């Protein structure tokens, strides 16, 4: 997945202490690195591990039980469903979901943590992860720290940072422009800058979000009423991206999730600020919010990663399924299979601020998967992989095998 590089037949990857040191023809590299242990895979494709830039691993399958005609009603249904779930349900869901994404070939994930179950599970799995801790808070008056139950945000962040490892990095996720007040957003911005933490936020996901922010009637009045929030607490802005830019939030360290309802002016602003975007096409479809104009983002040079979102809004957490759906959704705009695989590897790495993964090249971390060579050869390996692949044979993170199937290799 290096830019412009064609698939290499009979290739090899050389790894030393978790880092790729060479990629090239297998015969030449086996001779050059004769002291290395050699593992030969037949009828297999070696490629970078997939990167799922946006998901909520703690949520169990809720898709069919919370469906609604309007997006605000879906949100309310999700909130109601979560009230009936206990800590054990979140833990078991995260455990199953982490296992499933590893088996499908995902080696790195952008996780939105709400219940506190996923960080320990991800750490034990030996996956690579950027864990964004979610914040929903419409407080109108706070000092240098954000109020709420339990310890303040700054002290919680210090505790989170103490748990970082080489593979697990932390971030913050103010939920959305209409669920985090301007006052709290400014506090989050200041703390993130002080601690050098990346941010992630759902932005321009639905038309109702835009209507609410623009002072028009929307379905979110019911959410505000249920939460005990005053409608006046919502910012009054023409565009959520303009609003976030004016607050100094947009930039390479801010991941904008969904970005379905964006104007051409928004896209110019996103490109100018070098803000990456997480595209979740199946979630957008299932919740009925619309279709993101992916080709416009890519033509503008915006970094885009691919995400599955959660099992509350998507039928699976399998990025191959996501790529297949995205291909069908965007092929009329000229988006091909290779482009989508780039979004699920290099694009995802850049979106999460992880420059050392996402492709097979010297100096990159050895986050590698092996998948079965497709049965049918159309002449386009990327398309053939997209058509047939569902799981991986081997998954490696930092040069260590974390999963191996019982398929012959």
N, C-alpha and C positions, 0 to 999 in steps of 0.2 A: 504493500500500500504506500510506497514512496511515490511522490508526484511524477507522473509520466512513465513510471517503470512498468514494463510488461511482466506477466507471471513468468517465473523462472522454472524451467523444467529440470528435474533431477537436481534440485538445489539443496543447500544445507545451511543451517544456522549454527554458528559457534558461540558458545556461552561460557563465560568465566565469572564466577562469583556473582551471579544474578544479572549480569550485563551482557548484551550482545557485543561480540568483538569482531565478528565477520559474517558476511552473507555472500553466497556465491555458489558456483558449481560444486557439487558434492565431491567429485573425484579430486579436484584440486585442493579443496579445504581439508579433506581427510588426510591427504598426503602432508599438507603444510602443518596441520595440528595433530601429528601422529600420536602425541602423548595423551590426547583426550579420549575419554570413553565415547563410543559411538553408538547411537541408537538409530536403526533404520526403520522407517515407516513406508509401507508399500500401499499404493492406491490411496494416497492421502494428500491433503493440501495443508501446508504449514502457513499460517497467517497470524496477524496480530490478534490478540484477544479482543472480543467485542466490548464496547464501552456504552453502558446504558446510563445516559446523563440525567435521567429524571424518573424516579419511582418512589413509591411509599411501601417498603417491604413489610411493614408491620400490619398492613390491612389484609384481612382474609378475603376470599371471593364474595363480593357483594354486588357484582354487576347486575344480575337479574333481579335482585330483591329491592334495589333502590332506584330503578329506572323511573324516569319522569319525562313529561313532555317538554318542560322548560328547565333550563340549567339551574336557576335559583331553587327550584323545587328539588332537583337532584342533590344540590348542596344541603338543603334542609333534611332530606331523607338520609343522607350520609351522616349528618350530625346525630340524628335520632338513632340510627343503627349503631353508631359507636358508643352511645350511652349504655347499650345493653352488653357491651363486650368488656370482659375483664382482662387483667394483666396476662393471665395464662393464655388467653386466645391470641393476644398480640404476639406473645413469645412464640407460640406454636406456629402462627402464620409466618412470622419472620424466619423461623427455622426452615419451614418448608420452602418458602420463596427463595431464600438464599441458595438452598440446595438445587432448586430448579433452574435458577439462572446460571449457576456454575455448570450444570450438565448441558445447558444449551450453548455454552461457549462464551458467556460473559465473564470477563476477568476483572472488570472495574465498574463501579456503580456510583451514581450521584444519588444518594439516599436522603429523603426528607424524613427526619426522625421527630416523631411527636410524642410517643409513649415511652421512649427510653429502652425499648427491647432490642432494637437492631444493632447498636454499636458493638455490644459484646459478641453477638452471633457473627457479625462480619469479621471481627478480629479473630475469632476462633477458626473461621473458614479459610483464613489466609488470603482472602481476596484483597484487591486494592479498592479503596473507597474514599469518596469525599462525602462526609456526613454533614448535611445542613440541618441544624436544629431549628425547628419551626417556632415562629412567634406570631400569635394572634393577640392584638392588644389595641384597643381604641381609646386608651387613656389620653386625656387632654392636658394633663398637667403632671409633669415629672421632672425630677432634677437630673443629675448626671447619670443616673441609673434608671432602668425601666422597672416600674412597679409590677406587682403581680404576686401570686401565691408563692411562698417559698423564698429562697435566696434571690437577690437581685440579679439582673442579667450579667453584670460584670463579674461577680463572684462565681456565677455558674459557668461563664466562659473560661475563667481561670482553671476551674476544675476539669472542664472538657479538654483544654489544651494539655493538661498533664497526662491525658490518656492517649495522646497522639503517638503513632508509631511510624515506621518507615512506609507502611502501606495504608494506614488510616489517618486521614487528615480531616480537620474540622472546618465548618463554615456555619453561617447563619441564614435562616430562611424566613424573613418577614413575609407572611403568607401572600398578601395581595394589596394593591393600593387602597382597596375599600375595606380591608379588615385590620389594617395597622394604621394608626393615626399619624399625622404629620409629625407631631411631637415625638412619638415613639420612634418613627423612622429616622429622625435626626439623631436621636440617641444611639440607635443601632449603627447608623453611618459613622458616628464619631468613634464608637467602641471598635467597630470593624477596622477602621483606619488605624487606630492605636495598636490593635492586636494583629494587624495584617491578615484579616480573615476575609475570604470571599463570601459573596452574598448570592442568594438565589430567590427568585420571586415569580409567582404566577402573574403575568401581565397581559392585558388585552385578550383574555381567554374567551369572553362572551360579549355579545351585544348588550346584555343587561348590565355588565360592568361599565361599559362606556356610557350607557344611559344614566346610570346612577351618578357617575363622576361628572357628567355634563348637566346635572340638575333636572334630568327628565325622569318621567315615571318609569320604573323598572320592577322586575320581580324581586329585587333584593330588599325592598321595603319590609317584606315578611321576615327576612333574615335579621334585619336590624331590630325589628320589634321583638322577635324571639330572644335575641341576645341582650335586649335592654339598652340598645344603643340609640342615640338621637340621630335622626337623618342628617342634621346639620353637622355632625362630626365628620361626615365624608368630605374629602377635598372637592372643591368645585373647579374642575379643569376641563379643557377641551380634549386633551390627549393624555393618557397615563404615562406615555413615554416622555412627553414634554415635562410633565409634572416631576417624574423621577430624575430627569436630567437637570431641571432647575434646582432640585435638592442635592445635586452632586453625587447621585448614586450610579448613574450609568457609567460603563467603562469595562475594561477587560476582566475585572474581578466581579462582575455582576452578571449572573446567568438569568436571562429572561425566558420564562417557560411559557409555551404555547404561542403567544404573539400572533393569534389568529386574525384579529381585527386591527390591522395596521394600515395606515394610509401611506402613500408614497413619501410624504413628509416624515412620517415615523421611520420608515425604512432608511431614509437619508440620515436621520438623526442616529439611528442604531449603528449604521455603517461608520459615520463620522466619529462616534464615541468608542468604536471598536468593541461593542457589546456583543457577546455571544448569545445564541438563542437555542433553546431546547425544543425540538419538534416532536410532538406526540400524536401522530396522525390517527391511530385507532381510537385513542381516548377522545380526540376532538370529534370523531364520527359518532362514537357511542353516546356521548353526552349532548350531541346535537348542536355544538357551538359553531361548526363550520369547518372550512378547509383553509389551512394556512398557505399563502402564495409562495411556496418554497422556491420556485424559480426566480422570483424577484429578489429574495434574500441572497441567493447564491450569485445572481448577476451583479448584485451590489457589493460582493466580496465579503459578506457577513459570515462569520464562523457559525456553523450549525451542527449540533449534535443530535442524535436520535435517542428518544426515550420511550419507554412503554407506559409510563404513569403507573397506576396501581390496579389491583384486581377489583377495585370498585368502579373503574371506568374502562377497563380493558379485559379481553378474554384470556390473555396470558401475559407473562413477563418475558417471553421469548423474543429476542431481537431479530431472529430470522423471520418470525411471523410479522414483526413490525416492518421490516424491510420489504417483505413481499406485498404487504398492504400499501406501503408508501409507493412502491413501483407501480402498482395498478392505479393509484390515485394521481400520480404525478407524471406518468410516462407521456401523456398528451402534451405536456409542457417541455418535453425533451430531456427529462431526468432519466438517466439510464441506471443499470444495475451497479456499475462500478461507482458511480457517484454516491449511491445509497450506502454501499459498503465503506466508502470513505467517511461518510457521516457517522457510521457506526464504529469507526476506528480512529483515524486521524482527527476528524472533526470533533468527536467526543472528547478526545484527549485535550485538544486545545480549548474546548468549551469549559472543561473542568479545571483548566490551568495546570495540566500535567504534561509538560513538554517532553518528558522522558519516556512516554509510552505512546502507543497508537500506530506504530509502524515497525517493520523489521529492518533495522539499520544499526551499524556500529555506534555504540554509545548509548543506545536505548536500553531500557530495562527489558529483561527477557519475560515479557508477558505474552505468551504464545499459545495458540490452540492448534490442534490438528483435527481436521474434519475429513470425512470420506470423500474421495474423488467422485464427482457426479457420474451416474451411470450413462447418461446421454451427453454427447458432445456436440453442441451447436456451433462451436467455434468461438464462443464467448464464455470463458470460464466463469466470469463474475455472474452472468445471467444464469448459468447452469447451477452454480452454488446457491443462488437465491431461490431457484425453482425447487431444489431438492433437499437442502440442508435443514435439519431440525435440531441436531445435537452435535456434540463434539466427541472425539475419540480420547483426546488428551487435553488437559488444561494446565497451564503453567503460569505462575506469577513469581516474579523476581527470581526466575531460574529454578523454581521448585515446583514439582508436579503436585497440584492440589486435587486433581480429579483424573481418573482413568476409567473408561468404559470397558465392558467385556468384549468389545468388538475386536476382531483380529487386526493386528498391526504388524 
